């Protein structure tokens, strides 16, 4: 039987002094969140590389025009029901 594993998890002399935290990323960042947020904001105001990175992120994730609601549902009348304004074909 073949057991899968991550190469980075193997023990070797190259990785002997590599210490990795066993806590979550949220716990690691919590104490420095305010400082990191302030520095990120300052970078986005003053550095062209940061401005471009934010623009690319905004365009690729959300899109140039943002989010728009588009409903594709219809109310179909059942046999014997009255057809109202919302149930009319083409509306």
Secondary structure, DSSP 8 states (H G I E B T S, - for coil): ------GGGS--STTTT-----S-HHHHHHTTHHHHHHHHHHHHHH-HHHHHHHHHHHHHHT-TT-------------TT----TTTSTT-
